[in-house]
Amino acid sequence: DTVMLGADFYETEEEVAALLAEGRVPVGIGENTKIKNCIIDKNARIGKNVIIANSEVRF
């Protein structure tokens, strides 16, 4: 029920660590994130513990 496009590039472990140290979000979807009935565009950055869903959806 969700369509997710990929990324045009990869971030190295060092780049990811630097982003996290700055409080920024790396490319991808964070831990414990719940997504329902969505289209996620390419190169998306979605943090940890995020819920993206219609208000009628229950997890």
Secondary structure, 3 states (H helix, E strand, C coil): CCEECCCCCCCCHHHHHHHHHCCCCCCEECCCCEECCCEECCCCEECCCCEECCCCCCC
